[in-house]
Amino acid sequence: YPTWKRTLARRARESQMKRFCRAQAIQRRLEEIEVTFRELEQQGIKLEKLLRDENESPGDQQTQWTNQLLYLVQKKNNLMTEESDLMIAVQELKLEEQQCQLDEKLRSYMNKEDTLKTPEDEKAEQEILKQLVEVVNKRNVLIQLQEEKRLSEL
């Protein structure tokens, strides 16, 4: 088994493990965001009830509750932005995984001697190449989307 093949296999396993770890971290963060959403929702409901029920309370108290409510809305918006970024990252990870699998298949066809390739092999190689280009284009669209989003936030 040639050294370069072992190296490629090891690198593929390492990159797969990195993607898996990133996916787990993203999943954990999405779950944390969901819990925080629920907490913010509960706090917001309490503040809205206080604002509606306490018409006789001093103006300072109502201003304070309104400010707290606005702060909660701001936190929720920030979390929604982060959640959106994480969902894009999930899509990017899926496409990255797809690209690695297609790369591996394409490499197996390309390593085959041209004289040994059947017309079906050549057709499959072209199809895999076409799929690979599609995946790369989709990843490019996601990267452009992230860049536009980042620029709009600035």
N, CA, C and O of each residue as an XYZ file, in Angstrom:
616
protein
N       0.863     -1.174      0.000
C       0.000      0.000      0.000
C       0.900      1.223      0.000
O       1.589      1.467      0.990
N       0.918      1.995     -1.066
C       1.849      3.126     -1.159
C       1.643      4.149     -0.042
O       0.547      4.322      0.491
N       2.726      4.800      0.279
C       2.709      5.800      1.351
C       1.727      6.924      1.048
O       1.010      7.365      1.947
N       1.675      7.396     -0.189
C       0.794      8.512     -0.529
C      -0.668      8.142     -0.344
O      -1.483      8.997      0.002
N      -1.013      6.865     -0.573
C      -2.397      6.441     -0.356
C      -2.724      6.416      1.133
O      -3.818      6.805      1.544
N      -1.776      5.961      1.929
C      -1.995      5.961      3.393
C      -2.132      7.389      3.893
O      -2.976      7.683      4.740
N      -1.297      8.275      3.362
C      -1.353      9.686      3.770
C      -2.700     10.297      3.400
O      -3.305     11.001      4.208
N      -3.170     10.033      2.188
C      -4.469     10.553      1.769
C      -5.598     10.009      2.646
O      -6.504     10.746      3.035
N      -5.535      8.713      2.953
C      -6.574      8.106      3.789
C      -6.555      8.710      5.190
O      -7.606      8.988      5.767
N      -5.349      8.912      5.737
C      -5.230      9.499      7.076
C      -5.763     10.928      7.083
O      -6.487     11.323      7.997
N      -5.402     11.697      6.064
C      -5.882     13.087      5.992
C      -7.396     13.141      5.838
O      -8.052     14.016      6.403
N      -7.947     12.208      5.075
C      -9.403     12.165      4.899
C     -10.085     11.863      6.231
O     -11.100     12.476      6.564
N      -9.528     10.917      6.994
C     -10.098     10.595      8.313
C      -9.992     11.785      9.261
O     -10.929     12.081     10.002
N      -8.841     12.468      9.233
C      -8.652     13.631     10.098
C      -9.644     14.740      9.760
O     -10.244     15.336     10.655
N      -9.814     15.014      8.478
C     -10.753     16.079      8.097
C     -12.187     15.675      8.418
O     -13.011     16.520      8.769
N     -12.483     14.387      8.296
C     -13.825     13.916      8.647
C     -14.066     14.085     10.149
O     -15.155     14.486     10.562
N     -13.064     13.785     10.955
C     -13.209     13.956     12.409
C     -13.366     15.444     12.765
O     -14.150     15.790     13.649
N     -12.633     16.307     12.089
C     -12.759     17.747     12.343
C     -14.170     18.226     12.013
O     -14.767     18.990     12.770
N     -14.699     17.770     10.872
C     -16.066     18.145     10.493
C     -17.063     17.625     11.514
O     -18.012     18.322     11.876
N     -16.849     16.401     11.977
C     -17.744     15.810     12.971
C     -17.715     16.620     14.269
O     -18.763     16.898     14.851
N     -16.528     16.994     14.718
C     -16.410     17.796     15.947
C     -17.066     19.160     15.779
O     -17.744     19.642     16.686
N     -16.862     19.789     14.603
C     -17.500     21.077     14.350
C     -19.018     20.939     14.329
O     -19.734     21.798     14.845
N     -19.502     19.859     13.733
C     -20.950     19.628     13.680
C     -21.518     19.443     15.078
O     -22.596     19.953     15.386
N     -20.801     18.718     15.922
C     -21.262     18.532     17.308
C     -21.287     19.856     18.056
O     -22.235     20.138     18.789
N     -20.252     20.668     17.878
C     -20.197     21.967     18.559
C     -21.342     22.866     18.083
O     -21.958     23.569     18.884
N     -21.620     22.841     16.793
C     -22.722     23.641     16.252
C     -24.048     23.162     16.832
O     -24.894     23.968     17.220
N     -24.222     21.847     16.888
C     -25.465     21.287     17.430
C     -25.659     21.693     18.891
O     -26.759     22.063     19.300
N     -24.580     21.620     19.668
C     -24.672     22.029     21.081
C     -25.071     23.498     21.190
O     -25.927     23.858     21.997
N     -24.439     24.350     20.364
C     -24.734     25.779     20.424
C     -26.176     26.059     19.999
O     -26.833     26.925     20.577
N     -26.674     25.332     18.990
C     -28.064     25.512     18.571
C     -29.024     25.133     19.700
O     -30.045     25.790     19.903
N     -28.690     24.077     20.427
C     -29.524     23.680     21.570
C     -29.485     24.733     22.667
O     -30.509     25.031     23.282
N     -28.296     25.301     22.916
C     -28.178     26.370     23.919
C     -29.005     27.586     23.505
O     -29.665     28.207     24.338
N     -28.965     27.917     22.239
C     -29.728     29.055     21.732
C     -31.219     28.807     21.920
O     -31.957     29.715     22.302
N     -31.660     27.592     21.656
C     -33.076     27.250     21.826
C     -33.512     27.433     23.278
O     -34.585     27.974     23.544
N     -32.680     26.983     24.214
C     -33.000     27.146     25.640
C     -33.037     28.628     25.998
O     -33.932     29.072     26.717
N     -32.078     29.383     25.505
C     -32.035     30.818     25.796
C     -33.245     31.529     25.206
O     -33.794     32.438     25.828
N     -33.670     31.118     23.995
C     -34.883     31.674     23.402
C     -36.072     31.502     24.341
O     -36.828     32.440     24.593
N     -36.218     30.289     24.850
C     -37.357     30.028     25.745
C     -37.281     30.883     27.004
O     -38.294     31.412     27.461
N     -36.081     31.018     27.565
C     -35.913     31.849     28.761
C     -36.252     33.310     28.464
O     -36.950     33.963     29.240
N     -35.761     33.809     27.350
C     -36.050     35.196     26.973
C     -37.547     35.399     26.744
O     -38.108     36.434     27.102
N     -38.175     34.404     26.146
C     -39.620     34.481     25.901
C     -40.384     34.580     27.218
O     -41.307     35.383     27.352
N     -39.993     33.758     28.182
C     -40.657     33.795     29.489
C     -40.446     35.148     30.175
O     -41.386     35.716     30.732
N     -39.228     35.655     30.135
C     -38.953     36.959     30.740
C     -39.755     38.053     30.033
O     -40.288     38.954     30.682
N     -39.839     37.973     28.723
C     -40.593     38.957     27.954
C     -42.069     38.930     28.297
O     -42.703     39.980     28.406
N     -42.623     37.733     28.469
C     -44.040     37.604     28.837
C     -44.289     38.251     30.198
O     -45.280     38.959     30.375
N     -43.392     38.010     31.163
C     -43.542     38.603     32.499
C     -43.499     40.129     32.420
O     -44.313     40.816     33.037
N     -42.532     40.651     31.648
C     -42.411     42.104     31.537
C     -43.633     42.720     30.840
O     -44.097     43.789     31.237
N     -44.146     42.057     29.817
C     -45.337     42.568     29.132
C     -46.532     42.595     30.075
O     -47.307     43.552     30.075
N     -46.681     41.542     30.880
C     -47.787     41.516     31.848
C     -47.643     42.647     32.850
O     -48.619     43.318     33.185
N     -46.419     42.857     33.328
C     -46.192     43.946     34.273
C     -46.550     45.288     33.647
O     -47.188     46.125     34.285
N     -46.144     45.489     32.416
C     -46.429     46.758     31.742
C     -47.928     46.959     31.523
O     -48.424     48.080     31.639
N     -48.634     45.908     31.215
C     -50.071     46.031     30.939
C     -50.893     46.131     32.220
O     -51.876     46.870     32.269
N     -50.501     45.402     33.244
C     -51.293     45.334     34.468
C     -51.024     46.487     35.424
O     -51.900     46.863     36.203
N     -49.855     47.038     35.374
C     -49.471     48.045     36.362
C     -49.549     49.449     35.779
O     -48.532     50.129     35.638
N     -50.747     49.876     35.446
C     -50.918     51.226     34.902
C     -50.699     52.294     35.964
O     -50.340     53.428     35.645
N     -50.918     51.930     37.242
C     -50.761     52.917     38.314
C     -49.327     53.011     38.826
O     -49.030     53.863     39.663
N     -48.451     52.169     38.347
C     -47.075     52.196     38.850
C     -46.370     53.460     38.347
O     -46.757     54.027     37.325
N     -45.346     53.890     39.062
C     -44.638     55.118     38.679
C     -44.036     55.014     37.275
O     -43.718     53.928     36.791
N     -43.896     56.155     36.655
C     -43.358     56.216     35.299
C     -41.946     55.663     35.204
O     -41.571     55.062     34.197
N     -41.157     55.871     36.272
C     -39.789     55.338     36.264
C     -39.797     53.821     36.166
O     -38.988     53.233     35.448
N     -40.709     53.192     36.886
C     -40.807     51.729     36.887
C     -41.194     51.225     35.485
O     -40.616     50.263     34.980
N     -42.172     51.888     34.875
C     -42.600     51.476     33.531
C     -41.476     51.683     32.510
O     -41.294     50.860     31.614
N     -40.737     52.761     32.641
C     -39.606     53.014     31.743
C     -38.549     51.922     31.900
O     -37.976     51.449     30.919
N     -38.303     51.534     33.143
C     -37.325     50.485     33.414
C     -37.786     49.162     32.778
O     -36.984     48.465     32.155
N     -39.053     48.819     32.929
C     -39.581     47.576     32.352
C     -39.518     47.625     30.825
O     -39.192     46.634     30.172
N     -39.833     48.789     30.271
C     -39.772     48.940     28.811
C     -38.341     48.762     28.318
O     -38.107     48.101     27.306
N     -37.393     49.344     29.024
C     -35.982     49.198     28.654
C     -35.537     47.736     28.754
O     -34.793     47.248     27.904
N     -35.993     47.053     29.787
C     -35.663     45.632     29.936
C     -36.250     44.824     28.775
O     -35.608     43.923     28.237
N     -37.475     45.167     28.409
C     -38.128     44.471     27.299
C     -37.369     44.715     25.987
O     -37.172     43.785     25.205
N     -36.955     45.930     25.748
C     -36.178     46.238     24.549
C     -34.833     45.505     24.550
O     -34.365     45.052     23.505
N     -34.218     45.393     25.725
C     -32.959     44.659     25.852
C     -33.171     43.187     25.508
O     -32.335     42.576     24.841
N     -34.287     42.619     25.961
C     -34.593     41.220     25.656
C     -34.789     41.024     24.140
O     -34.331     40.038     23.563
N     -35.466     41.967     23.529
C     -35.680     41.886     22.078
C     -34.343     41.951     21.344
O     -34.121     41.224     20.376
N     -33.462     42.822     21.811
C     -32.137     42.941     21.198
C     -31.352     41.637     21.354
O     -30.714     41.180     20.405
N     -31.395     41.042     22.539
C     -30.709     39.766     22.759
C     -31.279     38.677     21.861
O     -30.538     37.867     21.304
N     -32.599     38.666     21.726
C     -33.242     37.664     20.877
C     -32.824     37.850     19.424
O     -32.560     36.869     18.729
N     -32.760     39.085     18.960
C     -32.319     39.353     17.586
C     -30.879     38.897     17.364
O     -30.556     38.333     16.319
N     -30.017     39.144     18.350
C     -28.627     38.693     18.252
C     -28.547     37.167     18.179
O     -27.757     36.614     17.413
N     -29.370     36.499     18.980
C     -29.386     35.042     18.960
C     -29.913     34.511     17.630
O     -29.425     33.503     17.120
N     -30.902     35.191     17.079
C     -31.437     34.770     15.780
C     -30.377     34.914     14.687
O     -30.282     34.073     13.794
N     -29.593     35.966     14.761
C     -28.501     36.163     13.804
C     -27.470     35.053     13.951
O     -27.006     34.490     12.960
N     -27.116     34.745     15.187
C     -26.149     33.670     15.430
C     -26.696     32.324     14.947
O     -25.967     31.523     14.362
N     -27.975     32.086     15.196
C     -28.595     30.841     14.753
C     -28.566     30.746     13.225
O     -28.310     29.678     12.669
N     -28.824     31.842     12.566
C     -28.778     31.874     11.111
C     -27.365     31.548     10.611
O     -27.199     30.778      9.665
N     -26.363     32.132     11.248
C     -24.971     31.849     10.888
C     -24.639     30.377     11.095
O     -23.944     29.767     10.282
N     -25.137     29.818     12.178
C     -24.871     28.402     12.463
C     -25.553     27.490     11.449
O     -25.005     26.455     11.070
N     -26.743     27.874     11.012
C     -27.435     27.058     10.011
C     -26.675     27.081      8.681
O     -26.623     26.077      7.971
N     -26.096     28.221      8.358
C     -25.263     28.306      7.152
C     -24.029     27.421      7.325
O     -23.608     26.740      6.390
N     -23.461     27.438      8.518
C     -22.290     26.592      8.785
C     -22.639     25.109      8.658
O     -21.826     24.317      8.182
N     -23.848     24.735      9.083
C     -24.287     23.340      8.946
C     -24.374     22.967      7.469
O     -23.917     21.900      7.060
N     -24.960     23.849      6.681
C     -25.048     23.587      5.239
C     -23.655     23.472      4.625
O     -23.405     22.622      3.770
N     -22.769     24.331      5.071
C     -21.404     24.308      4.553
C     -20.707     22.989      4.913
O     -19.987     22.419      4.093
N     -20.924     22.516      6.132
C     -20.338     21.235      6.543
C     -20.868     20.075      5.699
O     -20.114     19.185      5.305
N     -22.163     20.099      5.428
C     -22.749     19.040      4.592
C     -22.133     19.056      3.200
O     -21.788     18.010      2.649
N     -21.999     20.252      2.639
C     -21.407     20.357      1.311
C     -19.934     19.949      1.322
O     -19.442     19.339      0.373
N     -19.240     20.290      2.402
C     -17.835     19.903      2.531
C     -17.704     18.380      2.575
O     -16.815     17.805      1.946
N     -18.595     17.739      3.321
C     -18.595     16.277      3.406
C     -18.890     15.670      2.034
O     -18.234     14.717      1.614
N     -19.870     16.225      1.349
C     -20.210     15.761      0.006
C     -19.019     15.903     -0.932
O     -18.728     15.006     -1.724
N     -18.337     17.038     -0.834
C     -17.192     17.288     -1.696
C     -16.088     16.270     -1.427
O     -15.470     15.772     -2.367
N     -15.837     15.959     -0.183
C     -14.802     14.974      0.148
C     -15.147     13.596     -0.408
O     -14.281     12.900     -0.938
N     -16.405     13.208     -0.288
C     -16.819     11.907     -0.816
C     -16.678     11.870     -2.337
O     -16.205     10.883     -2.901
N     -17.089     12.946     -2.991
C     -16.960     12.996     -4.447
C     -15.495     13.018     -4.877
O     -15.122     12.390     -5.867
N     -14.666     13.748     -4.123
C     -13.227     13.764     -4.411
C     -12.652     12.354     -4.366
O     -11.878     11.952     -5.235
N     -13.042     11.622     -3.347
C     -12.541     10.250     -3.175
C     -12.971      9.361     -4.347
O     -12.162      8.611     -4.893
N     -14.247      9.450     -4.728
C     -14.733      8.658     -5.861
C     -14.011      9.052     -7.152
O     -13.591      8.193     -7.928
N     -13.875     10.356     -7.368
C     -13.214     10.836     -8.577
C     -11.763     10.373     -8.616
O     -11.263      9.966     -9.665
N     -11.096     10.434     -7.482
C      -9.701     10.009     -7.412
C      -9.570      8.533     -7.775
O      -8.619      8.142     -8.451
N     -10.527      7.709     -7.324
C     -10.447      6.281     -7.650
C     -10.590      6.054     -9.162
O      -9.921      5.186     -9.724
N     -11.455      6.828     -9.813
C     -11.587      6.705    -11.263
C     -10.359      7.250    -11.988
O      -9.911      6.676    -12.980
N      -9.823      8.353    -11.492
C      -8.680      8.971    -12.157
C      -7.403      8.160    -11.982
O      -6.506      8.242    -12.821
N      -7.303      7.385    -10.917
C      -6.128      6.554    -10.681
C      -6.121      5.311    -11.567
O      -5.095      4.648    -11.721
N      -7.258      5.014    -12.133
C      -7.368      3.861    -13.016
C      -6.693      4.179    -14.356
O      -6.831      5.288    -14.873
N      -5.977      3.222    -14.907
C      -5.327      3.399    -16.214
C      -6.382      3.688    -17.279
O      -7.457      3.088    -17.275
N      -6.075      4.597    -18.180
C      -7.016      4.960    -19.252
C      -7.372      3.758    -20.123
O      -8.495      3.643    -20.614
N      -6.409      2.872    -20.304
C      -6.660      1.697    -21.146
C      -7.611      0.714    -20.477
O      -8.259     -0.084    -21.156
N      -7.699      0.766    -19.142
C      -8.565     -0.153    -18.404
C      -9.964      0.402    -18.169
O     -10.860     -0.321    -17.733
N     -10.148      1.688    -18.458
C     -11.447      2.318    -18.217
C     -12.469      1.890    -19.266
O     -12.200      1.877    -20.467
N     -13.638      1.544    -18.767
C     -14.749      1.226    -19.670
C     -15.497      2.516    -19.981
O     -15.314      3.515    -19.285
N     -16.334      2.511    -21.009
C     -17.147      3.715    -21.284
C     -18.019      4.101    -20.084
O     -18.272      5.283    -19.853
N     -18.476      3.105    -19.325
C     -19.272      3.394    -18.121
C     -18.427      4.114    -17.078
O     -18.899      5.029    -16.403
N     -17.147      3.681    -16.954
C     -16.235      4.339    -16.010
C     -16.029      5.803    -16.401
O     -16.061      6.690    -15.548
N     -15.819      6.045    -17.679
C     -15.593      7.417    -18.142
C     -16.844      8.273    -17.936
O     -16.759      9.441    -17.556
N     -17.993      7.675    -18.192
C     -19.261      8.400    -17.987
C     -19.462      8.707    -16.502
O     -19.871      9.812    -16.144
N     -19.173      7.725    -15.639
C     -19.298      7.924    -14.184
C     -18.322      8.991    -13.705
O     -18.664      9.817    -12.859
N     -17.105      8.972    -14.249
C     -16.102      9.972    -13.885
C     -16.583     11.373    -14.244
O     -16.437     12.304    -13.452
N     -17.152     11.522    -15.428
C     -17.666     12.820    -15.853
C     -18.833     13.268    -14.976
O     -18.941     14.446    -14.635
N     -19.702     12.329    -14.614
C     -20.844     12.655    -13.748
C     -20.377     13.107    -12.369
O     -20.904     14.068    -11.808
N     -19.388     12.409    -11.833
C     -18.849     12.788    -10.515
C     -18.207     14.167    -10.596
O     -18.363     14.989     -9.694
N     -17.489     14.408    -11.679
C     -16.861     15.721    -11.869
C     -17.919     16.818    -11.938
O     -17.744     17.896    -11.370
N     -19.005     16.541    -12.629
C     -20.107     17.499    -12.733
C     -20.716     17.769    -11.352
O     -20.971     18.919    -10.994
N     -20.945     16.704    -10.584
C     -21.496     16.860     -9.230
C     -20.542     17.642     -8.343
O     -20.967     18.465     -7.532
N     -19.254     17.382     -8.500
C     -18.248     18.077     -7.706
C     -18.268     19.574     -7.999
O     -18.165     20.387     -7.081
N     -18.397     19.935     -9.251
C     -18.466     21.356     -9.629
C     -19.726     21.988     -9.020
O     -19.679     23.123     -8.545
N     -20.842     21.266     -9.032
C     -22.080     21.784     -8.438
C     -21.913     22.036     -6.941
O     -22.348     23.065     -6.424
N     -21.281     21.094     -6.255
C     -21.069     21.246     -4.811
C     -20.158     22.440     -4.532
O     -20.420     23.224     -3.619
N     -19.102     22.577     -5.306
C     -18.185     23.709     -5.121
C     -18.921     25.025     -5.366
O     -18.714     25.995     -4.637
N     -19.774     25.064     -6.382
C     -20.550     26.280     -6.647
C     -21.510     26.593     -5.506
O     -21.680     27.757     -5.144
N     -22.138     25.572     -4.936
C     -23.036     25.788     -3.793
C     -22.263     26.325     -2.598
O     -22.733     27.226     -1.902
N     -21.079     25.774     -2.359
C     -20.249     26.280     -1.255
C     -19.860     27.724     -1.502
O     -19.834     28.528     -0.570
N     -19.561     28.058     -2.733
C     -19.210     29.425     -3.090
C     -20.369     30.373     -2.815
O     -20.164     31.476     -2.308
N     -21.597     29.945     -3.149
C     -22.778     30.767     -2.883
C     -22.922     31.008     -1.382
O     -23.222     32.124     -0.959
N     -22.708     29.965     -0.573
C     -22.803     30.127      0.885
C     -21.747     31.104      1.400
O     -22.029     31.940      2.259
N     -20.553     30.995      0.878
C     -19.482     31.896      1.311
C     -19.815     33.336      0.923
O     -19.594     34.257      1.709
N     -20.340     33.529     -0.273
C     -20.743     34.873     -0.702
C     -21.862     35.407      0.189
O     -21.868     36.585      0.546
N     -22.802     34.544      0.545
C     -23.897     34.939      1.429
C     -23.367     35.386      2.783
O     -23.806     36.402      3.323
N     -22.423     34.629      3.329
C     -21.823     35.004      4.611
C     -21.083     36.337      4.496
O     -21.170     37.180      5.389
N     -20.371     36.520      3.414
C     -19.618     37.757      3.222
C     -20.558     38.955      3.094
O     -20.305     40.005      3.684
N     -21.636     38.807      2.331
C     -22.611     39.891      2.204
C     -23.252     40.213      3.550
O     -23.464     41.377      3.890
N     -23.552     39.176      4.299
C     -24.143     39.370      5.614
C     -23.187     40.112      6.544
O     -23.585     41.020      7.274
N     -21.916     39.706      6.501
C     -20.906     40.354      7.337
C     -20.747     41.817      6.961
O     -20.646     42.678      7.835
N     -20.724     42.100      5.663
C     -20.576     43.476      5.214
C     -21.786     44.333      5.575
O     -21.648     45.510      5.910
N     -22.969     43.733      5.503
C     -24.180     44.499      5.852
C     -24.229     44.804      7.353
O     -24.792     45.817      7.769
N     -23.639     43.927      8.154
C     -23.622     44.172      9.605
C     -22.646     45.292      9.963
O     -22.839     45.996     10.954
N     -21.600     45.454      9.154
C     -20.647     46.527      9.412
C     -21.295     47.868      9.091
O     -20.660     48.912      9.239
